[in-house]
Structures are given as C-alpha cells and as structure tokens.
Amino acid sequence: MPCRPLRSARGLLRGSLGLCLALSLVPVLAPALACTGTAHDGRADTRTETPLAAQAATPEQPTSPTSTGAGTDTDTDTDSDSDSSSGTTEAERVPPSENIELTFVGDIIFGRFRDDGYDRIPGPDDEPFALIKETLAADIVIGNLETPVVRELPDSSPIGSVFRFGAAADDVDYLVDAGFTALGLANNHAYDMRVEGMILTPKILKEKGLIALGAAREEDPLFRLETIERRGWKIGFIVVTSRRNAPDFDGAPRLPYTTSRDLEEHIAPLIDAAQGSHDAVFVVIHWGDEYEDVPATYQQRYARKLIDRGATAVIGHHPHVLQGIERYKHGVIAYSMGNFLFENTNEIPRLTGVVRLRLSPAERCVDQLTFHPAVIRRYPTPHPEPATKGMGKIVRRRVTDLSKSLNKTTFELEGEDLVLSGFDCPAVPIVPEPPAEEGTGTDSGSDSDSGSGSGSDSEGAAAAEPGVGAPERATAANIAEPR
C-alpha cells in the first residue's frame, strides 16, 4: 500500500479526542510512519527537507535502450505525493496546453584568484542581476555557472592556472534572487577548486533551491537526459562540455566531457530516447574557440546533426563573445552566448544578451525566438543590464551580421529586441545513415584537454568588430583587464 501524507492523523492527535485516542492509533500509524522516508519505488524521498525545485536528480531507465548507457534525471515543480521519476507513460501523461518560455544566458562567475588573493566582482551591497532580472524572467531560466562553489573560499587558489575561478556558497543567492531555475556545470573551470568544488557545487545549488545540470558524477551513465517539468511541459536537457581543465582521474567525479567529433555518438541516443517521453529537448554545450566571431565549420555541422536528430535547440558557450544565432529547420542554434557576469568589460566581450524561446503546445517546438540585447557595465562593479539606444544597436548589429552567414538567418526588429519566427514545425527527426569517413578539415585536436588549465583562457584568443574580416589577435589586456 503506498504511503500517504499524515496531515489528517496529525490533526486528530491535536484534536479534542486527546491522548487516549492518540495511543489507540499507534498500531495504525506505525506502518505509515515507517515509510514516510521512502518514495514509492524505494528511493529516499528528500522533498520534505529541500525546496521542490531542488530535488535530487534520480536516475531511471531510459525510454529505449542505447549503446551509450543513456540515463534520465527528473525535477518537477508539481505538488504531488508521488515521485515524479517513478514513470508516467506517454499515453497517460496529459500533453501541455499552453505556451512555455525559456531564457538562456552565457558564462557567469563571481570573481577570480590573482597572485595577491581573491578579486571579487560584486561589492558587499551590490545586486549584480538587479537591472537584468525583468529581462531574464521566464518559466525556466538557464545559465552557465563557470565557477565551482565551496562553503568558504580559501585565501589562495588550489591550482596553478592563470585563470582561477571560485565562488562562496553565499554568492549563489544572487542567482536565486535573479530568478534562475538551473545552472549548467559542464565547463572547463569545473576543476578550479579541485575535487571539493566538483562535489560541493551541485550540493550547494540544491540547498539553495536551484537545479544543477551537467554536474560531474562518479557513477554511470556519464551522459544524461535531465528533466525539468513546468506548467504541463516535460523538458529534457543534455548538458556536456568539449573543454575541460583536468583529465579524469581516480577518486574524482567525471565531467560529461566529449570531443565535438564524438558529440553525436554520445548525445543522439539520448535525443532518441526523449522523443516519446518529452515535449522538447535542449542540448547545452561548452565548446568552440575563445574570442572567435564565427563558429568553426565542424561545430555548425555537428549542431545541425543534433537538430536533425530531433533536438529543439543547441545552446553554446565558451568563446566569451557573442556569436551568431541560426534558424535551422524546426530548431535554433545559438553557437555562443558570450559572457553574462564576467570581469572582462572590454569592447567585444562586454556585449551579451538573453535568448528567449517560446514553445508552442500544438507542435511542441519553437514558435518564436527573441534576443534581448544586453551589455556588461563596468561601474560600479561589473554587472549585466539591458542594452538600449546606441548600445542596443551595437549588440544587435553584431548578432545580425554574424547570423547572416548561418543559413541566411535574418531577424525582425521589435523595439530593442531581435525576433525570429517561421520555424519548420513540427520536428521530423532524421534517421541517420552509417557514418562516413571524416576527411581533412575536421575538429581534430580542437577539443584537447588543457591540462591544468594554464592556457585555457589566455593568449591566442581573438576578438573583432562585427562585419570585419579576419579577427585581429587580441592583446593580453583585451583578454583579462586589470581591475
């Protein structure tokens, strides 16, 4: 017999029947009390101790078996006595009946270690997302947390890299106040606070009521379909990285790391598994080359393959600059969302934005994309805010110019925003043919580990004005300005 809440029994114990009635109920209540700590399928139920949005992601069997060991995790905001991952079949589940909106932003840090200590971005009285909060607002808000989080920051960094990020648990409150739903953790700074940071970051996010996506794990499967349910929609997220600052080693959790060449092999089975059980699937990937205006040819090829396979959208970050947005068939590819809260406020890296995707319940795919231009202001401390007037024009020009070469994607202007519509819905997944041999010009060597991370964010990056030809080599000052 399934366990039920004991609200009515507790009311009786407090009622006028008194102690005698309470004692008489002990034999009846004892079995129920014994099972209140366990969900219906035998797993520990932590929902009574943590916010519903932060419930632990619990592996379950994939919809269909795959050769890569696909797994699924579930989070829901629905108030229910049953465990959301216990398995409602697609035939039983009520399809969504109204639109849902998701917003995505790029890289977020709260400070970095320098030779003389920790250089924090927000001041003691700052609210770094206050001016952009209204723009972010959506049913699901996703960002890339490019800094590990620990209880308290040490006086110096535990690694020897030039770029060493870290954050304290209290910094996560900024994300909560801004309205974030979930943060991606699969990126090349996940190891900046060593194993402690890899383990504590998802725990601290959960404690604060946020969802960790793409977290490092000790157990298989490494690549997972993680689920968030909102307003009748069941949305899947596959969050991976093709950049990391430390290889796998014994005793440490493993990031969902893949080279771009192996991206389809690892992710496509998860997309396939989601087709019958989810309303939409988003692939979020940390990839590409830093400070490059245009995504590499291999990135474009692999991103389109994922859309062909049935993904709703591919959202990228890592280059630290905005790249173009592509409308491809039924889906969207945002190759790089750039920075969102970062110390670098130079001319190009400060240009950023919020991508808003509206999904239609009729065809369960993108109905409209809106790009809200934003900029990272330097004073009084770095913070993102909406880009309007002249600055809005600069951000929009970069996005429109860089998007034209991507499947001839063009936008309509609505106020300060850029809008895309007219997607080829519904999605029709393409059954892949056997892979052909890769020729020259692939991504060979592009996704190599950066060892300790000493060169992952340093020399050799490039930045350029939109519409200009080959980007100039960036100076060290353009990469990491002194503050």
C-alpha positions in Angstrom: 0.0 0.0 0.0 1.5 3.4 -0.9 2.4 5.8 1.8 0.1 8.8 2.2 0.6 12.2 4.0 -0.4 12.1 7.6 -1.9 15.5 7.8 -5.3 14.3 8.9 -3.9 11.9 11.5 -1.7 14.7 13.0 -4.9 16.8 13.2 -6.6 14.1 15.2 -3.7 13.9 17.6 -4.1 17.7 18.3 -7.9 17.5 18.5 -10.3 17.0 21.4 -10.1 13.3 21.5 -6.9 13.7 23.5 -4.2 11.3 24.5 -6.2 8.2 24.7 -7.3 8.3 21.1 -3.7 9.1 20.1 -2.4 6.0 21.9 -5.1 3.9 20.3 -3.9 5.0 16.8 -0.3 3.9 17.4 -0.7 0.4 15.8 -2.4 2.0 12.8 0.1 4.8 12.3 3.3 2.8 12.9 3.4 1.3 9.4 2.8 4.6 7.7 5.4 6.4 9.8 7.9 3.7 8.9 7.6 4.5 5.2 7.4 8.3 5.1 11.2 8.5 4.4 10.9 6.4 1.3 9.5 7.2 -2.1 7.1 4.7 -3.8 9.8 3.0 -5.7 12.1 2.5 -2.7 14.4 5.6 -3.2 15.0 8.0 -0.4 12.5 10.9 -0.5 14.2 14.2 0.3 11.4 16.5 -0.7 10.4 17.2 2.9 13.8 18.8 3.6 14.6 20.8 0.4 12.7 23.1 -2.0 10.8 21.2 -4.6 12.8 22.7 -7.4 16.0 21.4 -5.9 15.0 17.7 -5.6 17.8 15.3 -6.3 18.0 14.2 -9.9 17.4 10.4 -9.7 18.5 8.1 -12.5 15.8 6.0 -14.1 15.7 3.7 -17.1 15.8 5.4 -20.5 12.7 5.2 -22.7 14.7 2.8 -25.0 17.9 1.0 -24.5 21.0 2.7 -26.0 24.6 1.5 -26.5 25.9 4.6 -24.6 24.2 3.8 -21.3 21.8 6.7 -21.5 20.1 7.8 -18.3 17.4 10.3 -17.3 17.0 12.5 -14.3 13.9 14.3 -13.3 12.9 17.5 -11.5 9.4 18.9 -11.2 7.6 21.8 -9.6 4.3 19.9 -9.4 3.0 19.3 -5.9 2.4 15.6 -5.8 2.6 12.7 -3.3 4.2 10.5 -5.9 7.8 10.5 -7.1 8.0 12.4 -10.4 10.5 10.0 -11.8 8.5 6.9 -11.0 7.3 6.7 -14.5 4.1 8.1 -16.1 3.8 6.6 -19.6 3.4 8.9 -22.6 -0.1 7.6 -23.1 -1.1 8.6 -19.6 0.6 12.0 -19.5 -1.6 15.0 -20.3 0.1 17.0 -23.1 0.9 20.7 -22.5 -2.0 23.1 -23.3 -0.2 26.5 -23.2 3.0 28.1 -24.4 6.1 27.9 -22.3 9.1 30.3 -22.3 12.7 29.5 -21.6 15.6 32.0 -21.4 19.3 31.2 -21.8 22.4 33.3 -20.9 26.1 32.7 -21.1 29.1 32.5 -18.7 28.7 33.5 -15.1 31.5 34.0 -12.5 31.6 35.9 -9.2 35.4 36.5 -9.1 38.8 35.1 -9.7 42.0 34.4 -7.8 45.0 36.6 -8.5 48.5 36.5 -7.1 47.6 38.7 -4.2 44.3 37.0 -3.4 40.7 36.7 -4.5 39.3 39.5 -6.7 35.6 39.5 -6.2 33.2 41.0 -8.8 30.1 42.0 -6.7 30.6 44.6 -4.0 29.2 43.9 -0.5 26.0 45.8 -1.2 25.7 45.0 -4.9 22.9 43.1 -6.6 24.6 42.2 -9.9 21.5 40.9 -11.7 19.0 43.5 -10.4 18.9 45.5 -13.7 18.5 42.4 -15.9 16.1 40.4 -13.7 13.0 41.5 -15.5 14.5 40.6 -18.9 15.5 37.2 -17.6 12.1 36.3 -16.3 10.6 33.1 -17.9 9.2 29.7 -16.9 12.7 28.2 -17.0 15.9 30.3 -16.8 19.3 28.7 -17.6 22.9 29.9 -17.3 26.4 28.5 -17.4 28.0 28.7 -14.0 31.6 28.8 -14.9 32.9 28.7 -11.4 32.9 26.0 -8.8 31.2 26.8 -5.5 32.5 25.9 -2.0 31.4 26.7 1.5 34.1 29.3 2.1 36.8 30.5 -0.3 40.4 29.8 0.6 43.0 32.7 0.7 44.6 31.4 -2.5 43.7 29.2 -5.4 44.4 25.5 -5.1 45.5 25.3 -8.8 48.3 26.9 -10.7 46.4 28.2 -13.7 46.4 31.8 -14.9 42.6 31.9 -14.8 41.4 30.5 -11.5 37.7 31.0 -10.6 35.8 30.2 -7.4 32.7 31.3 -5.5 31.4 31.0 -2.0 28.0 29.5 -1.1 26.5 32.9 -0.4 27.2 34.0 -3.9 24.6 31.6 -5.1 21.9 33.8 -3.5 22.5 36.3 -6.3 21.3 33.6 -8.8 18.3 32.7 -6.7 17.3 36.4 -6.5 17.7 36.8 -10.2 15.2 34.0 -10.8 17.4 31.3 -12.3 16.0 27.8 -12.5 19.1 25.8 -13.3 22.8 26.2 -13.9 25.0 24.2 -16.2 28.2 23.0 -14.6 29.9 21.2 -17.5 32.7 23.5 -18.5 36.5 24.0 -18.4 36.6 25.6 -15.0 34.8 22.8 -13.1 38.1 21.7 -11.5 39.3 25.2 -10.4 38.5 24.3 -6.7 39.6 20.7 -7.2 37.5 17.7 -6.2 35.9 19.7 -3.3 34.4 22.1 -5.8 33.2 19.4 -8.1 31.4 17.7 -5.3 30.1 20.7 -3.4 28.8 22.8 -6.3 25.7 20.7 -7.2 25.0 20.2 -3.4 25.1 23.9 -2.7 22.9 24.7 -5.7 20.4 22.1 -4.5 20.4 23.6 -1.0 19.6 27.0 -2.4 16.7 25.6 -4.5 18.5 25.6 -7.8 19.0 22.7 -10.3 22.4 21.6 -11.3 22.7 20.3 -14.9 25.7 18.5 -16.3 27.3 18.1 -12.9 30.4 15.9 -12.5 29.5 12.4 -11.4 31.2 9.3 -10.0 28.5 6.9 -11.2 27.4 5.9 -14.7 25.9 6.9 -17.1 28.2 9.9 -17.8 25.8 11.5 -20.3 22.3 12.0 -19.2 18.9 13.4 -20.1 17.9 15.6 -17.2 14.3 16.6 -16.9 12.5 19.8 -15.7 8.7 19.9 -15.6 6.9 23.1 -15.7 3.2 24.0 -16.5 2.5 20.7 -18.0 5.7 20.6 -20.1 8.3 17.9 -19.8 11.6 19.4 -21.0 14.8 17.4 -21.4 18.3 18.9 -21.1 21.5 17.3 -22.2 24.4 19.3 -20.8 28.0 18.5 -21.9 31.4 20.1 -22.4 34.1 19.7 -25.1 36.6 21.7 -22.9 38.0 20.7 -19.5 40.9 21.8 -17.4 41.8 18.4 -15.9 41.6 14.8 -17.3 39.6 12.1 -15.5 41.5 10.6 -12.6 40.7 8.1 -9.8 38.8 9.5 -6.8 37.3 12.4 -8.6 33.9 12.8 -10.3 33.9 12.9 -14.1 32.5 15.7 -16.2 30.2 14.8 -19.1 33.1 15.5 -21.5 33.2 14.6 -25.2 35.1 15.8 -28.2 32.9 17.5 -30.8 33.7 14.6 -33.1 32.0 12.2 -30.7 29.2 14.5 -29.8 26.5 12.8 -31.9 27.6 9.4 -30.7 27.0 10.3 -27.1 24.1 12.6 -27.4 21.9 11.3 -30.2 20.8 8.2 -28.3 19.5 10.5 -25.5 17.6 12.6 -28.0 16.1 9.4 -29.5 15.1 8.2 -26.0 13.4 11.5 -25.3 11.2 11.6 -28.4 8.4 9.5 -26.9 8.6 10.9 -23.3 9.5 14.6 -23.5 7.9 17.6 -25.2 11.2 19.2 -26.1 15.0 18.5 -25.7 17.7 21.1 -25.4 21.4 20.4 -25.9 23.7 22.8 -23.9 27.3 22.5 -24.8 30.5 24.3 -23.7 32.6 24.3 -26.8 34.3 26.3 -29.6 37.3 28.6 -29.7 37.7 31.6 -27.4 37.2 35.1 -28.8 36.3 33.9 -32.3 33.5 35.6 -34.1 32.4 32.6 -36.2 31.8 29.1 -35.0 34.1 26.5 -36.7 32.7 24.6 -39.7 32.7 21.3 -37.7 30.6 23.0 -34.9 28.0 24.0 -37.5 27.9 20.5 -39.0 27.5 18.8 -35.6 24.9 21.2 -34.2 22.8 20.7 -37.3 23.0 17.0 -36.9 21.6 17.3 -33.4 18.7 19.3 -34.7 18.2 16.8 -37.5 18.0 14.1 -34.8 15.2 15.9 -33.0 16.8 18.4 -30.6 14.7 21.5 -30.1 17.8 23.8 -29.8 21.5 23.7 -29.3 22.8 26.4 -26.9 26.6 27.0 -26.7 29.1 28.9 -24.7 32.9 29.1 -24.0 34.2 31.7 -26.6 33.4 34.6 -24.2 31.9 36.6 -27.0 28.5 36.5 -28.7 28.4 34.5 -31.9 25.6 34.2 -34.5 22.2 32.5 -34.0 20.9 30.1 -36.6 17.4 29.2 -37.5 17.7 25.6 -38.8 14.6 23.7 -39.8 12.4 23.4 -36.7 15.2 24.4 -34.3 17.6 27.0 -33.0 21.4 27.0 -32.7 22.9 29.7 -30.5 26.6 28.9 -31.0 27.9 31.1 -28.2 26.0 33.2 -25.7 29.2 35.0 -24.6 29.7 36.3 -21.1 26.9 37.3 -18.8 28.6 38.2 -15.5 32.3 38.4 -16.0 35.2 40.8 -15.2 36.1 41.4 -18.8 34.2 44.5 -19.9 36.2 45.3 -23.0 34.6 46.3 -26.2 33.5 43.0 -27.6 33.4 40.6 -24.6 31.0 43.0 -22.8 28.4 42.6 -25.5 25.9 39.9 -24.4 22.2 39.1 -24.4 19.3 36.9 -23.3 17.8 34.3 -25.7 14.1 33.7 -25.1 12.5 30.7 -26.7 8.7 30.4 -26.8 7.4 26.8 -27.4 4.0 26.1 -28.8 2.0 23.2 -27.3 0.3 22.4 -30.7 3.5 21.2 -32.3 5.9 21.2 -29.3 8.6 23.1 -30.9 9.9 26.7 -31.1 7.3 29.2 -32.1 9.4 32.3 -31.6 12.9 33.3 -30.6 13.5 36.7 -29.1 17.0 38.1 -28.5 17.2 40.7 -25.8 20.4 42.7 -26.2 22.4 43.4 -23.0 25.8 44.7 -22.0 28.1 44.1 -19.1 28.7 47.5 -17.5 32.0 48.1 -15.6 30.9 50.5 -12.9 30.4 50.5 -10.0 31.2 46.8 -10.4 30.7 44.6 -13.5 27.0 43.7 -14.0 24.7 43.0 -16.9 21.9 45.3 -17.9 19.7 45.7 -21.0 21.4 47.4 -23.9 19.3 50.2 -25.3 19.6 53.1 -27.8 23.1 53.3 -29.2 24.5 50.3 -27.2 21.5 48.2 -28.1 22.2 49.0 -31.8 25.8 47.8 -31.4 24.8 44.5 -29.8 22.1 43.9 -32.4 24.4 44.7 -35.3 26.9 42.1 -34.0 24.2 39.4 -33.8 22.6 40.2 -37.1 25.9 40.5 -39.0 27.2 37.2 -37.6 23.9 35.3 -38.1 23.6 36.1 -41.9 26.3 33.6 -42.8 24.5 30.9 -40.7 21.8 29.5 -43.0 21.0 33.1 -44.1 19.3 33.7 -40.7 17.7 37.2 -40.5 15.7 38.9 -37.8 12.8 41.3 -37.4 13.2 44.3 -35.1 10.7 44.7 -32.3 11.5 47.7 -30.2 15.0 47.0 -28.8 14.8 43.2 -29.5 15.5 40.9 -32.4 12.8 38.3 -33.3 12.9 35.1 -35.2 9.8 33.2 -36.3 8.6 30.9 -39.1 10.2 27.7 -37.9 9.6 24.4 -39.8 7.4 22.7 -37.2 6.7 20.0 -36.2 10.1 18.4 -35.9 10.7 15.4 -38.1 13.8 13.5 -36.7 16.1 12.2 -39.4 17.2 8.6 -39.1 21.0 8.8 -39.6 22.9 6.8 -42.3 26.0 4.9 -41.4 28.8 7.5 -40.7 31.2 8.2 -43.5 34.9 8.5 -43.1 35.9 12.0 -41.9 38.2 13.8 -44.3 40.5 16.7 -43.7 39.3 19.9 -42.0 37.5 18.2 -39.1 37.9 19.2 -35.5 41.0 17.1 -34.9 42.9 18.5 -32.0 40.3 21.2 -31.3 38.9 19.6 -28.2 42.1 18.5 -26.4 42.4 18.8 -22.7 44.2 21.9 -21.4 45.9 20.0 -18.6 46.0 22.1 -15.5 44.1 24.8 -17.3 47.1 27.1 -17.6 46.3 28.0 -21.2 42.6 27.6 -21.4 41.7 31.3 -21.3 44.9 33.1 -22.2 47.0 34.1 -25.1 45.9 33.5 -28.7 42.3 34.5 -28.3 40.8 36.8 -30.9 38.2 39.5 -30.9 36.8 41.6 -33.8 34.2 44.1 -34.7 31.1 42.6 -36.4 31.2 42.6 -40.1 35.0 42.9 -40.3 37.0 40.2 -41.9 39.6 38.1 -40.2 39.8 38.9 -36.4 42.9 40.6 -35.1 45.0 38.8 -32.4 43.8 40.0 -29.1 46.2 41.6 -26.6 46.5 40.4 -23.1 44.7 43.5 -21.9 41.7 42.6 -24.0 41.6 39.1 -22.5 41.9 40.0 -18.8 41.8 43.6 -18.0 43.2 44.8 -14.6 40.6 45.9 -12.0 
